[in-house]
Amino acid sequence: LNPVNPKSVPGYKKVIRKPMDFYTIREKLVNSQYVYLNLETFIIDVNLVFDNCEKFNEDNSDIGKKQNCLNKNLTECFFLDKTKAKRKQ
């Protein structure tokens, strides 16, 4: 859930143009009270974590399966509207 270390994951920087992770999101929430101006900007970062994971990992890989499960559960719990948030990017 920390930022991906490009030295440990070859090719990551070539595939993922805009990295995002839950640690960075947490830091934005804790240290910079004005980074997320509204819920939609927060949702954009959360969706970016999942989109990057999906883009870099195969669906049937262990990470891909966990990403799909977590994304589905968060979407259901928090009613995250990926379509609406993506329009703001």
Protein Blocks (a to p, Z undefined) as FASTA:
>chain_A
ZZcdfklmghklmmmmbgcdfklmmmmmmmmmklpmbfklmmmmmmmmmmmmmmmpcfkl
mklmmmmmmmmmmmmmnopafklmmmmZZ
